[in-house]
Amino acid sequence: MPRIEVSENLYRQLEDEANGEAIDDTIWKMVGTYRRKHNPESDRR
């Protein structure tokens, strides 16, 4: 898996958003939400 480095500030925001869940899971949820919002056709087959 690729390594992504983020600023300390962004990491703290991700921790807050994760609310006790794994940060990786939270990031994937955020990516899915962004993708559906900005490119809804991408989920259609």
C-alpha positions as CSV (number, residue, x, y, z in Angstrom):
1,M,0.0,0.0,0.0
2,P,1.4,3.5,-0.8
3,R,2.4,5.7,2.0
4,I,0.8,9.1,2.2
5,E,2.3,11.8,4.4
6,V,0.1,14.6,5.7
7,S,0.6,17.6,7.9
8,E,0.3,17.4,11.6
9,N,-2.8,19.6,11.4
10,L,-4.5,17.4,8.8
11,Y,-3.7,14.3,10.8
12,R,-5.3,15.8,13.9
13,Q,-8.4,16.5,11.8
14,L,-8.5,12.9,10.6
15,E,-8.2,11.7,14.2
16,D,-11.1,13.9,15.2
17,E,-13.2,12.7,12.3
18,A,-12.3,9.0,13.0
19,N,-13.9,9.4,16.5
20,G,-12.2,6.2,17.8
21,E,-12.4,4.2,14.5
22,A,-9.3,3.2,12.5
23,I,-8.1,6.3,10.6
24,D,-7.7,4.1,7.4
25,D,-11.4,3.2,7.6
26,T,-12.3,6.9,8.0
27,I,-10.2,8.0,5.1
28,W,-11.8,5.4,2.8
29,K,-15.3,6.5,3.9
30,M,-14.3,10.1,3.2
31,V,-12.9,9.2,-0.3
32,G,-16.2,7.3,-1.1
33,T,-18.3,10.3,0.0
34,Y,-16.2,12.6,-2.1
35,R,-16.3,10.3,-5.1
36,R,-20.1,9.9,-5.0
37,K,-20.6,13.7,-4.6
38,H,-18.2,14.7,-7.4
39,N,-18.4,11.8,-9.8
40,P,-21.6,9.8,-9.2
41,E,-21.2,8.0,-12.5
42,S,-18.1,6.3,-11.2
43,D,-20.2,3.9,-9.0
44,R,-22.4,2.8,-11.9
45,R,-21.5,-0.2,-13.9
